[in-house]
Amino acid sequence: MWLKPEEVLLKNALKLWVLERSNQYFVLQRRRGYGEEGGGGLAGLLVGTLDAVLDSTSKVAPFRILHQTPDSQVYWSIACGASREEITEHWDWLEHNVMKTLSVFDSNEDITSFVQGKIRGLIAEEGKGSFVKEEDPEKFREGLMKFEKCFGLPEQEKLVTYYSCSYWKGRVPCQGWLYLSTNFLSFYSFLLGAEIKLIISWDEISKLEKTSNVILTESIHVCSHGEDHYFSMFLHINETFLLMEQLANYAVRRLFDKETFENDLVLHDPLQITKRGLESRAHSEQFSAFFRLPKEETLKEVHECFLWVPFSHFNIHGKMCISENYICFASQDGSLCSVIIPLREVVGVDKADPANRGVSISTKGKTAFRFTEVRDFEQLVAKLRIKCGATSSPQRIINTEVAASSDSDSPMDFDEGRSKMGQRDNSKTVSTEALMTVYHPQDAENLDSKMLKEKMKEQSWNILFVERGHGVSMFRTKKTRDLVVRGIPETLRGELWLLFSGAVNDMASNPGYYTELVEKSLGTCTLATDEIERDLRRSLPEHPAFQSDTGISALRRVLTAYAYRNPQIGYCQAMNILTSVLLLYAKEEEAFWLLVAVCERMLPDYFNRRIIGALVDQAVFEELIRVHLPQLTDHMTDMTFFSSVSLSWFLTLFISVLPIESAVNVVDCFFYDGIKAILQLGLTVLDYNIEKLLTCKDDAEAVTVLNRFFDSVTNKDSPLPPTVQQGSNLSNTKSDHPKVDITDLIRESNERYGDIRYEDVESMRCRNRLYVIQALEATTKQNVLRVVSQDVKFSPSDLEELYELFKKEHFLSCYWNVNSPVLQHHDASLPYLDQYRIDCQQFRVLCHLLSPWSHCANRDSLALWTFRLMDENSDCLINFKQFACVLDIMYNGSFTEKLKLLFKLHIPPAFTEVESLSPSKGDDLSKEELIHFSQLSDSLESDALKSSPEKVTVHPVLKNPVQSIPRRP
């Protein structure tokens, strides 16, 4: 354990300790006689006797670590341990995290001071960790008081947690405390009379990452407004970083990306955010994304256990994850084996083999799953029985070895289930067949070589279904992925897309939902429906299914129903291309739920107004290119080329650039592996063409190279007729590019880049999301400043500073007010000038800070009248252009312009009678009074003015009587 540093004078001490390890700054010692044969001789016996006669509170640990500095006789005890393993862990931590840092100090006193501060911080950190587990409020209250005292933030600012760490100011670390709250990252240090205070709002952070270098073994890098900040020496750096990442992304979503945040009830109120809640949320999101479950699922329990795999005849180690409606299992490597068991399918839960703490779960398909070595298995069985209303399963299916391998769902059973879910009262409206079965029925009698290969594929899948189960609870293993890479057979494609995407769970949980949406949405007329109608004939126009009213009508219903379901997304152009392919292989209702899975889970934020999700994944793609294809990044002068050329790859899953018969194989892999499959394929495409790309002189030439490559991609095993295959139309044309088979291309992408982990992709998504949104904000600022600069005389630097103040005031009202009107009115789809607006109270704050007229007696009245003058549409909000223009008149306007402004402030609609309700405040107005007067209608004010036309007011600046003159007709 770490000890509060205490001075030790070794020169005058008895030889009670033996040296084990040492370096320039630390010494590891063992108590003499401990662990030695014979007790260490006479000296060891004496030490042992001394330790034995001491009372229990004074007994000495057998190992300790001392801090020393060169040429000093004074040592400081900083750690002790009851075992060699414990003290070695502390020693290793010091060597990896502290040793390299100490070399930057100039004096021994600074080194000792830093080490002492660091050890005290670690002790406090460990103490804080224990109070979190014990829910001791006293320790947290102490930290909260320090937070409030040091930073002076409003009391509504909620402290989430705090950590001991070092902040690097130049080359010197400063030991202190890092405080994480809902809106700010704050650091405080007071050492040797030097105080360091740092406050960074989460919405200002453009980069947040873990880094390491020669001096810093591992640190957290924060970039804000172009300034870099480094924090290191955390006791639990991974936990700290994940929490910082969550808080930063939460703030960014709340302030910049309102359309995806509005439906997030968990994080809608900042006062409800807690460290434990954020950690629980992160685990639930990872759980839902990995198993493709509905976003509403919350991870409740995790059990380490073994799952019996009947077709391999061995137990596989992994984790059982339980949510409200699902039991899931994933092997430790994450890809070898996984199973999803919906509770709706469970018919029995039993204790199996109590000696091995076994749990057996039986499903409707007569499949039983046996988990062993489950901790508290009896309580788990009782809980699961209550959850799914199941009892002991019939004895005939207790034998899991036989049941799981021989009595699994047949393909016929699953098809019957799909058809039942698809049957609706309004069958005339909703199509119940996939378009491919209507326009390309397979001829079972005349089988050519391609159809024979297709039948062989189907046979391989049928064998897999017999071995590993069929339906939502099938075992998903490496063999499953291998078959997906080869291409899913045409007849099974729609069914397996539903399974692998998780859309089958959405459809089963919402029977009749799609038909109701169709009935409600048909006939509606919105901007989305207008755009849908324009794009209907552009969706796979060469395919006969979309040259007829059957395909066009189905496409219209699916897209219109989705726009009605999710008005925040509505309709995005790429959605028509994707939905067309879905309708070819899935029934209409299934295609709708597949579209839901893609837009809301698998490609989050892709199809909103700013396509933030696609931009984020493009940034991830660029990062992967730097890692895996460095020679290409060295050659390209501008990495934005990859973003521009790959946007359609991500938005349409390569459907827009590949022939349809090849693109569906890519969609197969996407539904199984998610965005990872698209990233891998993108890297492989660039790798295939890297030699040609390195010789390109400009972007246009590089685009031509890639387009020719995509034209050369074929699917030699596709059973589609030649009239439908897009690649076949080019087969007879001369091309200098050799043909590339899509199956070989996908297989190579898995072999070369299959080591890209899902967790790494998600981490890169979080990291790049901050960068992408800040880049969009920078674009907004540039456009606003360009427009406003034409109407004002402020210098560019002054105008930019005004914009930052205006935007910060906008956000300050959003930090602590859930129902802030400016937050409710913020819309990224609005023109640049109207994206950020402030109300009258915020304008008063800025007026007091910036206006040259802010020192007059009636400054609140003047601010109110100025705001009402600028609020031309009477929505009680003004934009930056209005704000900058009125300030420009005050500072840079001529005498005549200033007089005109003052005149306008004293006639309607700006002027209103102002009298404070609190005489003690004099001319100052409360926030409530200010808001009230700013919302008064113009008509009421005009009537009031007409009733007393001769009223005289005193000019708040000039202090001269000014007659209120009615406006000229």
Helices and strands as residue ranges (DSSP letters): E 2-9, G 10-12, E 17-22, E 26-31, G 37-40, H 41-53, E 63-67, E 74-81, H 84-97, H 99-102, H 108-134, H 137-151, E 159-169, E 172-181, E 184-191, E 194-201, G 202-204, E 205-211, E 219-224, E 227-232, H 237-256, H 258-261, G 270-272, H 275-291, E 301-309, E 314-322, E 326-331, E 337-342, G 343-345, E 346-352, G 354-356, E 358-363, E 368-372, H 377-388, G 395-397, H 400-406, H 411-422, H 435-439, H 449-468, E 476-477, H 478-486, H 493-501, H 503-509, H 513-521, H 527-535, G 536-538, G 544-546, H 549-565, H 574-585, H 588-597, I 598-602, H 612-628, H 630-635, H 640-652, H 660-673, H 675-688, H 690-694, H 699-712, E 713-714, G 727-730, E 740-741, H 742-753, H 758-788, H 796-815, H 821-825, G 832-834, E 837-838, H 840-850, H 859-870, E 878-879, H 880-892, H 895-905, G 919-921, H 927-934, H 938-947, E 952-954, E 961-963
